[in-house]
């Protein structure tokens, strides 16, 4: 039997185009529905949909949030753009918390755009973490994983 892969996907800057918004850093804590109104990063959304469709994968979204309103907005955003993701597979934590402490599995693969998250994730034995950028999106890293190549960035 093939081993199940456990994927954890960040939202802001990975699935939702946080940095395309003017003054995003100033707005995200206080502006109602800021997160819900973010545009999707379609190549990454499609890659996550493909991961979910493969029963050998377990996919969770692991996203940091500043407050309860943002939590609701993020859940609504995911329901709109990735409806096949079950609500039970969405993990929302507070900004500044260590994402690796919220893993629901023993080992996991994290796709994130924030270096601190990646570093903390890889401190746990067996974990892999990949930095998502426009040039190295989720599909890029999945192709490298399938081919047995880990390219450090």
C-alpha positions in Angstrom: 0.0 0.0 0.0 1.3 3.4 -1.0 2.2 5.9 1.8 -0.3 8.8 2.2 1.1 12.3 1.6 0.1 15.0 4.0 0.1 18.5 2.5 -0.3 21.8 4.4 -1.0 24.8 2.3 -0.7 28.4 3.4 -3.3 30.9 2.1 -2.0 34.4 1.9 0.6 34.8 -0.8 0.1 31.1 -1.8 -3.6 30.6 -2.6 -4.9 34.2 -2.2 -3.0 37.1 -3.8 -2.4 39.1 -0.6 0.5 41.1 -2.0 -1.4 42.3 -5.1 -3.5 44.5 -2.8 -2.4 48.1 -2.2 -1.4 48.6 1.4 -2.3 45.1 2.3 -0.2 45.0 5.5 -2.0 48.1 6.8 -5.5 46.9 5.8 -5.7 43.2 6.7 -6.2 43.6 10.4 -9.0 46.1 10.3 -10.8 46.1 6.9 -13.9 44.0 6.9 -13.9 41.2 4.3 -10.4 42.0 3.3 -9.5 38.3 3.0 -12.7 37.3 1.3 -12.0 39.9 -1.5 -8.5 38.7 -2.3 -8.0 37.3 -5.8 -7.0 33.7 -6.2 -3.6 32.6 -7.5 -5.1 30.3 -10.0 -2.1 28.0 -10.7 -1.8 27.2 -7.0 -5.6 26.8 -6.5 -5.6 24.3 -9.4 -2.7 22.4 -8.0 -4.4 22.1 -4.6 -7.6 20.9 -6.3 -5.5 18.2 -8.1 -4.0 17.2 -4.8 -7.4 16.9 -3.2 -8.7 14.8 -6.1 -6.0 12.2 -5.5 -7.1 9.9 -2.6 -3.4 9.2 -1.7 -3.2 12.8 -0.5 -4.5 14.5 2.6 -4.6 18.2 2.1 -5.1 20.8 4.7 -5.0 24.6 4.6 -3.0 26.0 7.5 -3.3 29.8 7.6 -2.6 32.5 10.1 -5.2 35.1 10.8 -5.4 38.3 12.9 -9.0 37.9 14.2 -12.4 36.1 14.1 -13.7 38.2 11.2 -10.7 37.3 9.1 -11.2 33.6 10.1 -14.7 33.8 8.7 -13.5 35.5 5.5 -10.8 33.0 4.9 -13.3 30.1 5.3 -15.7 31.8 2.9 -12.9 32.4 0.4 -11.9 28.7 0.5 -15.5 27.6 0.1 -15.8 29.8 -3.0 -12.5 28.9 -4.7 -11.7 25.4 -3.4 -15.2 24.0 -2.5 -13.9 20.4 -2.5 -11.8 21.2 0.6 -13.8 20.0 3.6 -14.2 22.5 6.5 -12.5 20.0 8.8 -9.4 20.3 6.7 -9.0 24.1 7.4 -6.7 25.1 10.3 -6.7 28.7 11.2 -4.3 30.0 13.8 -3.3 33.4 15.1 -0.6 35.5 13.5 2.8 34.7 15.0 2.0 31.2 16.1 4.3 28.4 15.0 2.5 26.5 12.2 4.3 23.2 13.0 2.6 23.1 16.4 -0.8 22.7 14.6 0.1 19.7 12.4 -2.6 17.0 12.5 -0.1 14.4 11.3 3.4 13.1 12.2 5.0 14.3 9.0 3.9 16.9 6.5 4.8 18.9 3.5 4.3 22.7 3.8 3.8 25.1 1.0 4.3 28.6 2.3 5.7 32.0 1.2 7.2 33.0 4.6 10.7 31.9 5.4 10.2 31.7 9.2 7.3 29.3 8.8 9.4 27.1 6.5 12.3 27.1 8.9 10.1 26.2 11.9 8.3 23.5 9.9 11.5 21.7 8.9 12.8 21.6 12.5 10.4 18.7 13.1 11.9 15.4 11.8 10.6 14.2 8.5 8.9 17.4 7.5 9.5 19.1 4.2 8.8 22.8 3.4 8.8 24.6 0.1 8.9 28.3 -0.5 6.2 29.5 -2.9 7.0 32.3 -5.2 5.7 33.3 -8.6 8.6 31.4 -10.2 8.3 28.4 -7.9 4.7 27.7 -7.4 3.1 24.6 -5.9 3.1 22.7 -9.3 6.9 23.4 -9.7 7.6 21.8 -6.3 5.2 18.9 -6.8 7.0 18.1 -10.1 10.3 18.1 -8.3 8.9 15.9 -5.5 7.5 13.4 -8.1 10.9 13.3 -9.8 12.7 12.8 -6.4 14.4 16.2 -6.6 14.5 18.6 -3.6 15.7 22.0 -4.8 16.6 24.3 -1.9 15.7 27.9 -2.3 
